[in-house]
Amino acid sequence: NGRGHRLPLEVTSAPEALAADPPDLCLVTVKAHQTRRAAEGIARFLAPRGVALTLQNGLGNAEILAEALGVSRVALGTCTCGAHRREGEVIWGGDGEILFGPWEGNAPLASVEALLRSAGMRARRVEDPKRTLWEKVVLNGAVNPVSALLGRPNGALGETLPSRQVMATLLREALEVARAEGFDLEEREM
């Protein structure tokens, strides 16, 4: 809506600073190539029964976290809130929803939904977060490359027939990959 908000955040490159009061929940939002390093830091400060919830795009991040923390301390989620960074500011691009669930096993997630909602987020626990992640991977694979190649925002891609055709082709190809991995996603739904 054009309004700005300043949110004071404590930033540290030393996770040991959290040792006095270890968190029960860690939201992992780093780029995929930073996941292993983040997992090593999280393992040092997360509370003994704490959970790391990955909200990262792409595949393989939960596996890396599980190596460092154990499968029962990892939750998998997707976030459809839009944002981008410009000159040190985060520009909010639109409301969305956080869908999440345990990676494997029984991660203690009872309070996560309530915590995220109390922070003003739309959040919901789902039974199959891996399927939810694959849905996002398929959509990102069909939309984001076209947006990058054309230099146009995602919302403008449906305005021309050629961009819609390229996205449809990429969508079908991504669906084939998802199906080969055991996720039977429907083209019409996607």
C-alpha positions in Angstrom: 0.0 0.0 0.0 3.0 2.3 -0.2 3.6 2.7 3.5 7.0 2.0 5.0 7.8 0.3 8.3 11.1 0.1 10.1 11.6 -3.1 12.0 14.6 -3.2 14.3 16.4 -6.5 14.1 19.4 -7.8 15.9 21.8 -9.2 13.3 24.7 -11.3 14.2 27.1 -13.6 12.4 27.8 -15.4 15.7 25.0 -17.9 16.5 26.6 -18.4 19.9 24.9 -15.1 21.0 21.7 -17.1 21.1 23.1 -19.8 23.5 21.7 -18.1 26.6 18.1 -18.4 25.3 18.0 -21.0 22.6 15.0 -20.7 20.3 12.4 -23.4 19.9 11.8 -22.4 16.2 14.2 -21.3 13.5 12.8 -20.1 10.1 15.4 -21.0 7.5 15.1 -18.6 4.5 18.7 -18.5 3.1 19.5 -19.3 -0.5 20.0 -23.0 -1.2 23.8 -22.7 -1.5 23.9 -21.3 2.1 21.8 -24.1 3.6 24.7 -26.3 4.8 26.4 -23.4 6.6 23.1 -22.3 8.1 22.4 -25.8 9.3 25.7 -26.0 11.1 25.0 -22.8 12.9 21.4 -23.8 13.7 22.6 -27.1 15.2 24.7 -25.1 17.7 22.0 -22.9 19.1 18.6 -24.5 18.5 16.8 -25.7 21.7 17.1 -29.4 22.3 13.5 -30.1 21.2 13.5 -27.1 18.8 12.5 -27.3 15.1 14.0 -25.7 12.0 11.3 -24.8 9.5 12.7 -24.4 5.9 10.7 -21.9 3.8 13.2 -22.1 1.0 12.4 -22.5 -2.6 13.8 -25.6 -4.4 14.6 -29.1 -3.5 17.2 -30.6 -1.1 17.2 -28.1 1.7 15.3 -30.2 4.2 17.7 -33.1 3.6 20.7 -30.9 4.5 18.9 -29.7 7.6 18.0 -33.2 8.6 21.7 -34.3 8.3 22.7 -31.6 10.8 19.7 -31.7 13.2 18.0 -35.1 12.7 14.8 -35.7 10.8 12.5 -35.2 13.7 13.7 -31.6 14.2 13.0 -30.4 10.6 9.8 -29.1 9.1 9.2 -28.3 5.5 7.2 -25.4 4.3 6.4 -23.1 1.4 5.6 -19.5 1.5 3.7 -17.6 -1.2 4.2 -14.1 0.2 5.9 -11.9 -2.4 8.9 -9.7 -1.7 12.0 -8.4 -3.2 15.0 -6.5 -2.0 16.0 -3.0 -3.3 18.9 -1.0 -1.9 18.8 -2.5 1.6 15.0 -2.5 1.8 12.6 -5.3 1.5 9.7 -4.4 -0.7 6.5 -6.3 0.1 5.0 -7.7 -3.0 1.8 -9.4 -1.8 0.2 -11.4 0.9 0.3 -15.2 0.7 0.3 -18.2 2.9 2.7 -20.4 4.7 2.0 -24.2 4.4 4.1 -26.5 6.5 4.4 -29.9 8.0 7.0 -32.3 9.4 9.8 -33.4 7.0 9.6 -36.9 8.4 8.6 -38.3 11.7 6.9 -36.2 14.3 8.5 -32.8 14.5 6.9 -31.0 17.5 4.8 -28.5 15.5 1.8 -27.9 17.7 2.6 -24.3 18.5 4.1 -23.3 15.1 0.8 -22.5 13.4 -0.3 -20.4 16.4 3.0 -18.6 16.6 3.0 -17.7 12.9 -0.6 -16.5 13.0 0.2 -14.4 16.1 2.8 -12.7 14.0 0.2 -11.8 11.4 1.0 -14.5 8.9 -1.6 -16.8 7.2 -0.2 -20.2 8.1 -1.6 -23.7 7.9 -0.2 -27.2 8.7 -0.6 -29.7 5.9 -0.4 -33.5 5.8 2.0 -33.7 2.9 4.5 -30.8 2.8 6.6 -32.6 0.2 3.7 -32.5 -2.3 3.2 -28.8 -1.5 6.9 -28.1 -2.1 6.8 -30.0 -5.5 3.7 -27.9 -6.5 5.8 -24.7 -5.8 8.8 -26.1 -7.6 6.7 -26.9 -10.7 5.1 -23.4 -10.7 8.4 -21.6 -10.1 10.0 -23.7 -12.9 7.3 -22.6 -15.3 7.0 -18.9 -14.4 10.3 -17.6 -13.0 12.6 -18.3 -16.0 10.2 -16.6 -18.3 10.0 -13.6 -16.0 13.8 -13.4 -15.9 14.3 -13.8 -19.6 11.6 -11.2 -20.5 12.5 -8.9 -17.7 8.8 -8.7 -16.7 7.1 -9.2 -13.4 5.3 -12.6 -12.9 1.9 -10.9 -13.0 2.5 -9.5 -16.5 3.4 -12.8 -18.1 -0.2 -13.8 -18.9 -0.6 -10.7 -21.1 0.9 -12.2 -24.3 0.3 -15.5 -26.0 4.0 -16.3 -26.6 4.9 -16.0 -22.9 1.8 -18.1 -22.0 2.9 -20.8 -24.5 6.4 -21.0 -23.1 5.1 -21.2 -19.5 2.7 -24.0 -20.5 5.6 -25.9 -22.1 7.8 -25.5 -19.0 4.9 -26.5 -16.8 4.4 -29.8 -18.7 8.1 -30.6 -18.5 8.2 -29.8 -14.8 5.1 -32.0 -14.2 6.9 -34.9 -15.9 9.8 -34.5 -13.5 7.4 -34.3 -10.5 5.6 -37.4 -11.7 8.9 -39.3 -12.1 9.6 -38.4 -8.5 6.3 -39.8 -7.3 4.1 -36.7 -7.2 1.1 -37.1 -9.5 0.3 -33.4 -10.0 -2.5 -32.4 -12.4 -1.7 -30.0 -15.2 -5.1 -28.3 -15.0 -4.8 -27.8 -11.3 -1.3 -26.3 -11.6 
